[in-house]
Amino acid sequence: MSDTLPIVTRVVHGQSPDSASDLTMYMMLPSDKWDNPIVSTNPAVTIQESPATDVYVRFFYWHRTSNPRTR
């Protein structure tokens, strides 16, 4: 199940995870592509691929799907 769950791999640099206004900038990807290199053309966006990021992306995914303002 977790291998098909879309997760957020784009994190706005310098923003805290509770900043709902930034969630519209994030790109959703299946977790099987999570460890693949992703090039962002937006200098304000950085790609996080460390193990610690798992906590971040799962929080962002939850926040986006549970907050009607950011859908």
N, C-alpha and C positions, 0 to 999 in steps of 0.2 A: 504493500500500500504506500509506504513512504517513498518508494522509488518513482511513483507517479504524481506525488504531491508537488504542485508548483511552488517554488520558493523564490524569494527575492535575492538576487545576487548583486544588485546595484545598491550601494549605500552612499548617500550624500555626505561628502567629507565635512567633518566638523559638526554634524547635526546629532542631536540626541535621539534615541529610538522612539521617544514619545512625541516627536514632531510630526503630527499627522499631515500637515500641509505639504510635506515633501514626498509623501508616499506615491503621489501621482507620477513622480519621476522614475520610479523603480520599474525594472523589467522582470517579469515572471518567467522562470525557466524550470523545466523538470530537473529533479535532483541528479539524474544520470549525466547531465551536462554541467553539473555544479563544479566539478574539478577541472573542466576544460578552460583554457585561457579565453578571456572575453575582453575585447578591445572596446573602450568607450570613447566616443568622439566628443563627449562633453567633459571639459576640464573640471567641472564642479562635481563630477561623479567619479568615485574610485571603486575598484573591484576588490572585494574582500574575499579571500579564499583560505584563510587560516581556520583551524578547527574551532577557535573561539567564536568565529563568525556565525557558527551554527545557532548560537543563542540569539544573535542579532537578527538573522534572516527569519527565524521562526517567529520572533516577536513581531517583526514587520509584517509578515504574512498574516498573523493573527489580527494585528491592528487593522490592516487593510480590509480584511474580510469581515470584521466585526464592527467597522465604523462606516455607516452609510455615506458620510461626507466624502470618503476617499475612494469609493467604488468607481 
